[in-house]
Structures are given as C-alpha cells and as structure tokens.
C-alpha cells in the first residue's frame, strides 16, 4: 500500500531571493521525515526572475518534486 503524498502550493510574486530558502527548508523537512511530497510553485509573472529560479530548483530537486 502506498503512503500519502503531500502537495505544497506555493504562490509567488517577486520571491526570487526567498524561493530557494523556502524550497530547501521544505525539502529538508520532508526528506528527514521520509514524507513523499511535491512543491507546486505558482508564479504570477514576477518581473524579478522568480520563474527562472523555480526552473533551476526543478533541475536540482527533480520534476517529481518541483
């Protein structure tokens, strides 16, 4: 039987600097507790490059997670 999977919906706007911090903290907490998860980043066309940071995080953590 498969366990639960948790989805975090993370709305963003101009969060380029904060996004890596929150994603790292969430991933670390989930991994340490052996919790299956995904983080869904919802960006509202941020002009500061938040989307590009989200794409880099997706490369780091994988498409299954981000």
Secondary structure, 3 states (H helix, E strand, C coil): CCCCEEEEEEEECCCHHHHHHHHHHHHHHHHHCCCEEEEEEEECCCCCCHHHHHHHHHHHHCCCCC
